[in-house]
Amino acid sequence: MKISFFAIAFATLVSFASGSGIEIHSRLASGSLFSNEMNLHLRIHNNSSEKLDLSKADLIYRFSDDASLDKLAYNIWWFSCGNASDAKISFHEENTPGKKFFKLYFLSGEVASGSHAEIQLRVHKTDWSFFSMIGDWSLPLSGTEWAANPNIAFNSSSSDLPVLPPDEQGGDTGPTLDFSDMLLALSDYSVFGTNEVRLADRVSVNSGRTEIHGSVGTGNYAEIGADSWIIGSLHSRKNTFLRERARLFGNLRVGENYTTQNFVQIDGEKLAGKPIPNFNLPSEESLIVGTADIFVGNHEIRHLEPGVYRNLTAYSNSELYLKPGKYTFRNLRLEPEAKLNIDVSSGVVEIYALETVTFSDRLAVSFANDYANPLAFRVYQHGGSDLRIGTDLNMAGYFIAPNASIRVSSRVKFAGWLHGKNIYIEPDTKICEPPTLIGLAHSQIAYAPHFNALNPEYRTAKSGDLEIFAKTKDNNTAIEISKIGSKHSIKLHNSEKAGVHPWCAQTEYSLATENGGSSVVYVKADSDCSGSSCDGTSWGRAFKTLQNGLEQAKADGKAVWLAEGNYNVPKDSLLNIGMGTEIRGGFKGESDETLDTRRGDINSVAITGGGSLLFLGGSGLPYVAHLDMATVTKTSILSAYAAPVLDYLVIKDNDIMAEGGGVYSLYSGGLKISNSYIVGNKASLGGGLFVKGGSLALENIIISANAAENGAAIYAENAKLKIRHATIADNQAQGGKGIAFAGNVNAETANNIVWSNGASDLEATAQDPLFNSNVAAGEDGLFFTKDDGYALTDNSPMIDKGVKLADIPLDIFQIDRSISKDGNGLPDMGAREWFPNLSSNFAFLVRNAQRIWEGVEKPRIIPKSVDDYFPTSLRNSWSMYNFSVKVPKNKHMKDKHYAKLTTFDASSKKTCGESRKFAFYRIGEENGVVEYRTYRNGDGQFVFFAEKEMPSYDWYQVLKVCDESQFRIRVEVIE
């Protein structure tokens, strides 16, 4: 059966005993999935002890985005029996692309305890050929037989009747993942209580957003008072109660149940059984307070400097001025009618209180120079007593109380954010959220720390001319970006919110640039450090886990370097790779290594454990991340709304019950996989890759030995593909296709070999490509070594049959594709370029086209000297007729290596003469690179090249040259 990731909630559903809630059963009236009519029968089983009021219930059937909207002409008939009556149906399309659903709801009717209601739903289309049910997320699991269907949503506000979770309805749901849950962040909520939120009567909360983002959220319970309204969504991990005439302009989302009184109006969706993530509030565990108390007397004016104090009390009619900086107190109390002036025009004002904060009634708050930036006034209370905001105040800022209740009294006008353990807001208070970014990035995003939308000061580890990308939570906010010195200012202004309160109209973010210190976080599985000394600042102090390295990299805006070793991603866990994060493997873990000296084939990095690597975007900003030089085994790669670059990877041996054995891509706007192997993975759809929406580019890639019910190598649905120089072979589809396309798939292809996959929606090669092996890793079981499979044999018809692609000049082994066998200058088909005697163990310095042997491909030839000799030149010296190679310091093991040189013709790829054995001597080291030469201190022999055989002398050796214009050299290390 087909289960989509999107059909299942990521968060844990509340569990009920079997038989205690509502079950939805379904069946098809006929076995055909291709007719021009969807004939679906539904049953609502009431297994609870209470009757079900159908007027407060609805059913949702989600279907796949098989066709464009202009083909969505349909007629609907409904037929009901039993106690279900007056049923209606409507069509909806959610904000997320590709998510459409029919909603079936009832004007009246009930289902008694222990009874059921049956509905026959018929959806007719004049042209069903573009719109089959096969891909529907809510497709019945049993065909024409009645069975529980966990993929049809049921919502009810009639009582506390639960919906049985999928595992108790009998459905095999497989892995649970809903990316919409993970797109939520704490910054989405202007009001959030980790325990509960209670809004009294006539309270208004205006975030200006009604889509997936929240406005009011709570960990357990939310209560909305009579005549209160929320412009935004209301989310609760557990239960919610809306009193009379409450109005919600967005969605209602609860983990368990919601209850409404009379005349409650909810404009958006009502989503029950769908809890939000459990957010943690920012916390300062160790606050050090001073010993001096500050008293500001009646009518006294005090300009306070940032610093550490004990208690501060500002009495009535006093005036307190705060300049930018950090203030720490044990207790802070501003009494009624006092005045508070906050200067955030040149920086952030932060107040930290160990025990209590009190802003008493009628406190007069103002911002210096009439510049109000609520995000830049921040109040944090650590203690468990209430943080109080008195009556009749105008207040703005970000207030945080992770261990206490925030109590906002009556008639307060508050611009900003309230995040605490509990939030209690008394009647007639108005709260508005100023304009807020949901994402901020720049053109060097690999060195950009994780963006926190509630932090007004953002920094980057790289300086210079940066292109800034910023996105707000709504479309009515203007963004102004300017640069002063080393800082960028990102100002937001929303004129509509200015009408609610002037302080709601604007916020400002500051992006400061730095260019000092290391831009790398080091990770080494067998690091010798311990405890706090493992801080990732060097190989000697490297973190031991990938998780720790990623957390530090996202906080500081740095790249992660992985030394050889095994890195565990625990089973069923998601390791979230932040936007811009670079993860680079292939390092030995020594101090003199650089990106140009690492060796992914020698210093093996293995990422395993049964979890998943997640690249998650969604902010609408350019999302780029990089992962290279690693073997990812039994750990799938997930990309959603992102654009990661995956390079020099081996993705293998994943066994997924649902889609995407090796790689799962959902609306990824630029996922690229190159110079990699995807082998031995299994899934229901897309054994190697599953792609839904978005775009995917594959270059120099081998996809083999994957298995699935359909799309053994690739399953693509409504996506754009660019597949070039790929070898896709020996993938096994169990009844479906090796490469399967569904919906509207645009595939740009060039120079691919598609062979022995069964039926395929991608054009296959017309003749046997003649591989050397169908085992990708070859006999030695190691990837990227000389015996790897799917190399073309000498008589392969795929040699020199490709078209030139300027942006792919090298093959998966970094062999030059311009060297053609028959002289036509064309590349070969597939991922691997045919090459004579490809056997050098030191073939590559790194997997980025830099050779370990300098000058191997195209040595500088001195113009003909005497008797047709062609000496090589070292440092442009005419007198040094020897051969030089350079090797990373950590790769040389002795002072002398033996290697053989062979010349060949670039056009014919044929050798020009016998190979000669030479001794290469270590002559010195510079910048971590060791140089070897064939001649040292009169020892050894000069190397000459000639167009014809020359007499041999003791002081030189000759290698024959076929054609000077096509002259190439192969080097093979012998010992």
Sequence and secondary structure as in RCSB ss.txt:
>XXXX:A:sequence
MKISFFAIAFATLVSFASGSGIEIHSRLASGSLFSNEMNLHLRIHNNSSEKLDLSKADLIYRFSDDASLDKLAYN
IWWFSCGNASDAKISFHEENTPGKKFFKLYFLSGEVASGSHAEIQLRVHKTDWSFFSMIGDWSLPLSGTEWAANP
NIAFNSSSSDLPVLPPDEQGGDTGPTLDFSDMLLALSDYSVFGTNEVRLADRVSVNSGRTEIHGSVGTGNYAEIG
ADSWIIGSLHSRKNTFLRERARLFGNLRVGENYTTQNFVQIDGEKLAGKPIPNFNLPSEESLIVGTADIFVGNHE
IRHLEPGVYRNLTAYSNSELYLKPGKYTFRNLRLEPEAKLNIDVSSGVVEIYALETVTFSDRLAVSFANDYANPL
AFRVYQHGGSDLRIGTDLNMAGYFIAPNASIRVSSRVKFAGWLHGKNIYIEPDTKICEPPTLIGLAHSQIAYAPH
FNALNPEYRTAKSGDLEIFAKTKDNNTAIEISKIGSKHSIKLHNSEKAGVHPWCAQTEYSLATENGGSSVVYVKA
DSDCSGSSCDGTSWGRAFKTLQNGLEQAKADGKAVWLAEGNYNVPKDSLLNIGMGTEIRGGFKGESDETLDTRRG
DINSVAITGGGSLLFLGGSGLPYVAHLDMATVTKTSILSAYAAPVLDYLVIKDNDIMAEGGGVYSLYSGGLKISN
SYIVGNKASLGGGLFVKGGSLALENIIISANAAENGAAIYAENAKLKIRHATIADNQAQGGKGIAFAGNVNAETA
NNIVWSNGASDLEATAQDPLFNSNVAAGEDGLFFTKDDGYALTDNSPMIDKGVKLADIPLDIFQIDRSISKDGNG
LPDMGAREWFPNLSSNFAFLVRNAQRIWEGVEKPRIIPKSVDDYFPTSLRNSWSMYNFSVKVPKNKHMKDKHYAK
LTTFDASSKKTCGESRKFAFYRIGEENGVVEYRTYRNGDGQFVFFAEKEMPSYDWYQVLKVCDESQFRIRVEVIE
>XXXX:A:secstr
    GGGS SS      TTSSEEEEEEESSS SSSSEEEEEEEEEE SSS EEGGGEEEEEEE   S GGG  EE
EEEEEETTEEEEEEEEEE SSTT EEEEEEEEEEEE TT EEEEEEEEEES  TT  STT TT  SSTTS EE T
TSEEEE SSS  B  HHHHT    S   HHHHT  GGG SEEEEEEEEE TT EEE S  SSSEEEEESSEEEE 
TT EEESEEEESSEEEE TT EESS EEESS EEE TT EE S EE S           S     S  EEE TT 
EEEE SEE SEEEE TT EEEE SEEEEEEEEEE TT EEEE  SSS EEEEEEEEEEE TT EEEEGGG   GG
GEEEEE SSS EEE TT EEEEEEEEEEEEEEE TT EEEEEEEEEEEEE TT EEE    EEEEEETTGGG   
  TT SEEEES  SS  EEEEESSTT EEEEEEETTEEEEEEE HHHHTT GGGSEEEEEEEE   S  EEEE T
T S  GGG  SSSSTT BSSHHHHHHHHHHHT EEEEESEEEE  TT EEEE TT EEEEEE   TT  TTT  T
TTS EEEESS EEEEE  SSS    EEEEEEEES EEEEES   EEEEEEEE  B SSB SSEEEEEEEEEEEEE
EEEES EEEE SSEEEEEEEEEEEEEEEES EEEE SSEEEES EEEEEEEEEES EESSS SEEEESS EEEEE
S EEESSSSBSS   SS   BS S TTTTTT TTSTT S  B TT TTTT S   TT  B TT  BTT  SSSS 
   SSSS   TT   TT  SSSSS  SSTTSSS  B    STTB  B BTTBSS    EEEEEGGG  SSEEEEE
EEEEETTT  B S  EEEEEEEEEEETTEEEEESEETTEE EEEEESS    BTTEEEEE S GGGEEEEEEE  
